[in-house]
């Protein structure tokens, strides 16, 4: 269990943020395919390739470095859109499983700043530095996604042997010299990130199969954590799905837990169907995204929402539209989202609850896609304010009338507010009880 006071303090900061922005971006965006996984030989649908010639496919995939030229990349715009959406922290994919580095590492030529990549002459070629700088300028917490496996490295997938699955293709205990070269490579790359791109708030590790209990794939997380926190005390480590001391918070993927969890967590989820850019992807509606955010926050988590930028360096138009619409909602309801903590019963039917630091209780009514008018009365089945409490609808100045109803309460909505609510998708109510 974590004991470092600086880390514990940073975890409290993390739990206050509530809404984060994630971006999966790499050379694979040019083909509009799943990130990295087509290089893996496992018999899984996400590993499918359009050819039976694996060797030729890998050659063509790795040659994408020679055509990657996102000349419309505008980091300030990305940051501004996320800021307008009400997001408070970001996680960017500095290196995915394919090993292609979106920053100026000195450990490999397989990077965006290498002369073989046409974008290397662009003043914004070091896209990780540009993004971190732009988001940091708007007050964002900064997180670096980093894949522990590296399918391009000859020290992970050695050319001496075939690789049948996602794991290292040799036994590190039998070939400690090769594995040590991979550990050294990993540590040097991470030190570049925490020294040349910091200060970082979060190191977000993917590739949970790279761990001591799976084929002896020990990359020395204690050493990585010590190095990172020597440069930035309190940095959060997210060795996701591994557990133990270096998973400071957990990351349920593409799902919202049924109930609150007894540890810090965030739901990481795609806005569309894919983590990376896919032409004509199907994006979740704004209504659905706001409901997911409220549901996650009501259960004590953060919502990390992913968008895959396109090969030109632009955020898809549909994603920008959704983020702007979420931002309009957050301007009205953000006080009942940021810095809150869960309170029972958390969620009942179409109602979700949060608790503010001043003790007030917030209730959200989750409206249907077609529901544009607020109900005449909103029933809080299990929450009954004390006598003398004030109940307000967020975005509406005047207090509401309310009455006890069994174990709960009924909030009465005036006709003019019902017809002209302050926002769409979900309506928030704040209950301020008198001091005892």
C-alpha positions in Angstrom: 0.0 0.0 0.0 1.3 3.4 -0.9 2.8 5.4 2.0 4.7 8.2 0.3 2.9 11.5 1.4 3.7 13.2 -1.9 2.0 10.4 -3.8 -1.0 10.4 -1.5 -1.3 14.1 -2.0 -1.2 13.7 -5.7 -3.8 11.0 -5.6 -6.2 13.5 -3.9 -5.4 16.0 -6.7 -6.2 13.2 -9.2 -9.6 12.4 -7.6 -10.6 16.1 -7.9 -10.0 16.3 -11.6 -12.8 14.0 -12.8 -12.5 14.5 -16.5 -9.4 13.7 -18.7 -8.5 13.6 -22.4 -6.7 10.7 -23.9 -5.2 10.6 -27.4 -3.9 7.5 -29.3 -1.9 8.7 -32.3 0.8 7.2 -34.4 1.8 6.1 -37.9 -1.1 3.6 -37.9 -3.5 6.5 -38.2 -2.5 6.7 -41.9 -4.2 3.3 -42.6 -7.1 4.0 -40.3 -6.5 0.7 -38.5 -6.3 -0.5 -34.9 -3.1 0.7 -33.2 -0.2 -1.8 -33.3 -2.2 -5.0 -32.9 -2.0 -6.1 -36.5 1.7 -6.8 -35.9 0.8 -9.5 -33.3 0.3 -13.1 -34.4 -2.4 -14.0 -32.0 -5.6 -15.5 -33.3 -7.7 -12.5 -32.2 -10.1 -10.4 -34.3 -8.1 -7.2 -33.4 -5.0 -8.8 -34.9 -6.4 -9.5 -38.3 -4.4 -8.3 -41.3 -5.6 -7.8 -44.9 -2.9 -10.2 -46.2 -1.5 -13.6 -45.4 2.1 -12.5 -46.1 3.1 -11.5 -42.5 6.7 -10.5 -43.4 5.6 -8.2 -46.2 2.9 -6.7 -44.0 5.4 -5.8 -41.2 7.7 -4.2 -43.8 4.9 -2.0 -45.1 3.7 -1.2 -41.6 7.1 0.0 -40.5 7.5 1.9 -43.7 4.6 4.1 -42.5 7.3 6.1 -40.7 8.5 7.3 -44.2 5.1 8.8 -45.1 3.9 10.1 -41.7 3.5 13.9 -42.2 0.7 15.4 -40.1 1.3 19.0 -41.3 -2.1 20.2 -39.9 -1.1 19.3 -36.3 -2.1 22.2 -34.1 -1.4 21.4 -30.4 -2.8 24.7 -29.2 -6.2 23.9 -30.8 -6.2 20.4 -29.3 -5.6 21.9 -25.9 -8.2 24.6 -26.4 -10.9 22.1 -27.4 -10.2 19.9 -24.4 -10.2 22.9 -22.1 -13.5 24.1 -23.5 -14.9 20.6 -22.8 -14.0 21.0 -19.1 -11.2 18.4 -19.1 -8.6 18.9 -16.5 -5.8 16.4 -17.3 -4.4 14.6 -20.4 -2.8 11.3 -21.3 -0.9 11.1 -24.6 0.4 7.9 -26.3 4.2 8.6 -26.4 4.8 5.0 -27.6 2.4 2.2 -28.3 3.2 -1.5 -28.6 4.5 -1.2 -32.1 7.5 0.8 -30.7 7.1 3.9 -32.8 8.0 6.9 -30.6 6.1 10.1 -30.8 8.9 12.0 -29.1 12.6 12.7 -29.7 14.1 9.7 -28.0 17.7 9.0 -28.6 17.4 5.3 -28.1 15.9 4.3 -31.5 15.6 5.6 -35.0 12.0 4.4 -35.0 10.6 7.8 -34.0 8.8 10.8 -35.5 11.9 13.0 -35.3 14.1 10.7 -37.3 15.3 11.9 -40.8 13.4 9.0 -42.4 10.1 10.6 -41.3 9.1 13.6 -43.5 7.6 15.4 -40.5 11.0 15.6 -38.8 11.7 19.0 -40.5 8.5 20.5 -39.1 9.1 22.9 -36.1 6.4 20.9 -34.3 8.0 17.5 -35.0 8.4 16.6 -31.4 4.7 16.3 -31.0 4.8 15.0 -27.4 6.8 18.1 -26.3 4.4 20.4 -28.3 1.3 18.8 -26.7 2.6 18.8 -23.2 3.6 22.5 -23.5 0.2 23.5 -25.0 -1.9 21.6 -22.4 0.3 22.7 -19.5 -0.2 26.3 -20.5 -3.9 25.9 -19.9 -3.4 24.3 -16.5 -3.8 20.6 -17.4 -2.3 17.8 -15.5 0.1 16.0 -17.8 0.3 12.2 -18.3 2.5 10.1 -20.6 1.1 6.9 -21.9 4.0 4.4 -22.4 3.8 0.8 -23.7 6.0 -1.6 -21.7 6.2 -4.1 -24.6 8.0 -2.9 -27.7 7.4 -5.0 -30.8 10.0 -3.2 -32.8 12.9 -3.7 -30.4 15.3 -6.6 -31.1 15.6 -6.9 -27.4 11.9 -7.7 -26.9 11.1 -9.5 -30.1 14.5 -10.9 -30.9 15.2 -11.7 -34.6 16.7 -15.0 -33.4 13.2 -16.5 -32.8 9.7 -16.3 -34.1 7.1 -14.4 -32.0 3.8 -16.3 -31.6 2.1 -13.8 -29.2 2.4 -10.4 -27.5 5.0 -11.5 -25.0 8.8 -11.5 -25.2 9.8 -14.3 -27.6 12.5 -15.8 -25.4 13.0 -16.7 -21.8 14.6 -13.7 -20.0 16.0 -16.1 -17.4 17.8 -18.1 -20.1 19.0 -15.0 -22.0 19.5 -12.3 -19.3 21.9 -10.4 -21.4 19.3 -9.7 -24.1 16.6 -8.9 -21.5 18.9 -6.5 -19.6 19.4 -4.6 -22.9 15.6 -4.2 -23.1 15.4 -3.1 -19.5 18.1 -0.5 -20.1 16.4 0.7 -23.3 13.1 1.1 -21.4 14.7 2.9 -18.4 16.6 5.3 -20.7 13.5 6.1 -22.7 11.5 6.8 -19.6 14.2 9.0 -18.1 14.1 11.0 -21.3 10.4 11.6 -20.8 10.6 12.6 -17.2 13.6 14.9 -17.6 13.0 16.4 -21.1 9.2 16.6 -21.0 8.4 17.2 -17.4 7.2 17.9 -14.9 4.8 15.0 -15.5 1.9 14.2 -13.1 1.3 10.7 -14.4 3.2 7.8 -16.0 0.5 5.6 -17.5 1.9 2.2 -18.4 0.1 -0.1 -20.8 1.0 -3.8 -21.7 0.1 -5.4 -18.4 1.6 -8.7 -19.6 5.1 -7.3 -19.2 5.5 -8.2 -15.5 7.5 -10.6 -13.4 4.6 -13.1 -13.1 4.2 -13.5 -16.8 7.1 -15.2 -18.6 9.7 -13.5 -16.2 9.2 -10.1 -17.9 10.5 -8.0 -15.1 11.4 -4.5 -16.2 12.2 -3.3 -12.7 9.2 -1.1 -11.8 10.8 -0.1 -8.4 13.8 1.3 -10.3 11.6 3.2 -12.8 9.5 4.6 -10.0 12.5 5.7 -8.0 14.1 7.4 -11.0 10.9 9.2 -12.0 10.1 10.4 -8.5 13.6 11.6 -8.0 12.9 14.1 -10.8 9.3 14.8 -9.8 8.3 13.8 -6.3 4.8 12.4 -6.0 4.4 11.4 -9.6 1.6 8.9 -10.0 2.5 5.5 -11.5 -0.2 3.5 -13.3 1.1 0.0 -14.0 -2.4 -0.8 -15.1 -3.9 -4.2 -14.4 -0.8 -5.4 -12.6 -1.7 -4.4 -9.0 0.8 -3.7 -6.3 2.7 -0.6 -5.2 3.1 0.8 -8.7 -0.6 0.9 -9.7 -1.6 4.0 -7.8 -5.0 4.0 -9.4 -6.9 1.5 -11.5 -8.2 1.9 -15.0 -11.3 -0.2 -16.0 -11.4 -0.1 -19.8 -14.5 0.6 -21.8 -16.8 0.1 -18.8 -18.3 1.7 -15.8 -18.3 -0.3 -12.6 -21.7 -1.3 -11.1 -20.9 0.3 -7.8 -18.2 2.5 -6.2 -14.7 1.0 -5.9 -12.7 1.2 -2.7 -9.6 2.6 -4.4 -8.8 5.5 -6.8 -9.8 4.7 -10.4 -10.7 6.1 -13.8 -12.7 4.6 -16.6 -10.8 4.9 -19.9 -13.1 4.8 -22.8 -13.2 5.7 -26.5 -15.5 8.4 -27.9 -15.9 6.3 -31.0 -15.5 2.5 -31.4 -11.7 2.6 -31.9 -8.8 3.9 -29.8 -7.1 5.1 -32.9 -8.4 7.0 -35.9 -10.7 5.1 -38.2 -12.5 6.9 -41.1 -16.2 7.2 -40.5 -16.0 5.9 -37.0 -19.3 5.9 -35.0 -19.1 8.3 -32.1 -21.2 8.1 -28.9 -23.8 10.9 -28.7 -23.2 13.9 -26.4 -26.1 12.7 -24.3 -24.5 9.3 -23.8 -21.1 10.8 -23.0 -22.5 13.2 -20.4 -24.4 10.3 -18.8 -21.2 8.2 -18.7 -19.3 11.1 -17.1 -22.0 11.6 -14.4 -22.3 7.9 -13.7 -18.5 7.5 -13.3 -18.2 10.6 -11.0 -21.2 9.5 -8.9 -19.3 6.3 -8.2 -16.1 8.1 -7.2 -14.1 7.7 -10.4 -12.6 9.9 -13.2 -13.7 9.7 -16.8 -10.7 9.5 -19.3 -12.2 10.0 -22.8 -10.1 9.0 -25.8 -10.1 10.5 -29.3 -7.9 9.3 -32.1 -6.5 12.2 -34.2 -6.3 11.7 -38.0 -3.1 11.3 -40.1 -3.1 15.0 -41.0 -2.9 15.9 -37.3 -6.5 17.0 -36.9 -9.1 16.0 -34.3 -12.1 14.5 -36.2 -14.9 17.0 -36.6 -17.4 14.9 -34.9 -15.2 14.6 -31.8 -14.7 18.4 -31.7 -18.4 18.9 -31.9 -19.1 16.5 -29.0 -16.4 18.1 -26.8 -17.8 21.6 -27.4 -21.3 20.3 -26.4 -20.0 18.6 -23.3 -18.2 21.9 -22.5 -21.5 23.9 -22.7 -23.0 21.4 -20.2 -20.0 21.5 -17.9 -20.2 25.3 -17.7 -23.6 24.9 -16.0 -22.9 21.7 -14.0 -19.2 21.6 -13.3 -19.5 22.6 -9.7 -21.3 19.3 -9.0 -18.6 17.3 -10.8 -15.1 18.7 -9.9 -13.7 17.9 -6.5 -16.7 15.8 -5.5 -16.9 12.5 -3.7 -19.5 9.7 -3.9 -22.4 9.5 -1.6 -25.0 6.7 -1.1 -27.1 5.7 -2.9 -24.8 6.9 -5.7 -27.3 6.0 -8.4 -31.0 5.1 -8.4 -32.8 4.8 -11.7 -32.2 8.0 -13.7 -30.8 9.9 -10.7 -27.0 10.1 -9.8 -25.6 11.8 -6.7 -22.3 13.5 -5.8 -21.2 15.2 -2.6 -19.3 18.5 -2.6 -16.5 19.5 -0.2 -18.9 21.9 1.6 -21.3 19.0 2.4 -23.9 19.9 -0.1 -25.5 17.1 -2.1 -25.9 17.2 -5.9 -28.4 15.2 -7.8 -28.4 14.7 -11.6 -31.5 13.7 -13.6 -30.3 11.8 -16.7 -32.6 12.9 -19.5 -33.4 10.6 -22.4 -32.0 11.6 -25.9 -35.5 12.9 -26.8 -36.3 14.4 -23.5 -36.0 18.2 -23.8 -38.5 19.3 -21.1 -37.8 18.8 -17.4 -40.4 16.7 -15.5 -42.8 18.7 -13.3 -41.4 16.9 -10.3 -38.1 15.1 -9.8 -38.3 12.3 -7.2 -35.2 11.6 -5.1 -36.2 8.2 -3.7 -33.6 7.9 -1.0 -32.5 11.5 -0.3 -34.6 13.7 2.0 -33.1 17.1 2.9 -33.4 18.4 6.5 -36.1 21.0 7.1 -34.8 24.5 6.1 -32.7 23.1 3.3 -32.4 25.1 0.0 -32.7 23.3 -3.3 -31.5 24.9 -6.5 -31.4 23.7 -10.1 -27.9 24.4 -11.4 -28.1 27.3 -13.9 -31.3 28.6 -12.4 -31.0 31.5 -9.8 -34.3 31.0 -7.9 -34.7 28.2 -5.3 -37.1 25.4 -5.9 -39.9 24.2 -3.7 -39.7 20.7 -2.4 -41.4 18.3 -0.1 -40.7 15.1 1.7 -42.0 12.0 0.0 -41.6 8.8 1.9 -37.9 8.2 2.5 -37.1 10.7 -0.2 -38.3 14.0 -1.6 -40.0 15.6 -4.5 -38.4 18.6 -6.2 -41.0 20.8 -8.0 -39.9 22.5 -11.2 -41.6 25.7 -12.3 -43.2 25.7 -15.8 -40.9 28.3 -17.2 -37.8 26.3 -16.1 -39.4 23.0 -17.4 -39.8 24.5 -20.9 -36.5 26.4 -21.0 -34.0 24.4 -19.0 -30.4 25.8 -18.6 -28.8 22.8 -20.4 -29.5 19.6 -22.3 -28.9 15.9 -21.6 -28.8 16.0 -17.7 -30.2 18.4 -15.2 -28.4 19.1 -11.9 -29.8 20.0 -8.5 -27.9 21.2 -5.4 -29.2 20.6 -1.9 -27.8 22.9 0.7 -28.7 21.8 4.2 -28.6 24.2 7.1 -25.7 23.9 9.6 -26.7 21.9 12.6 
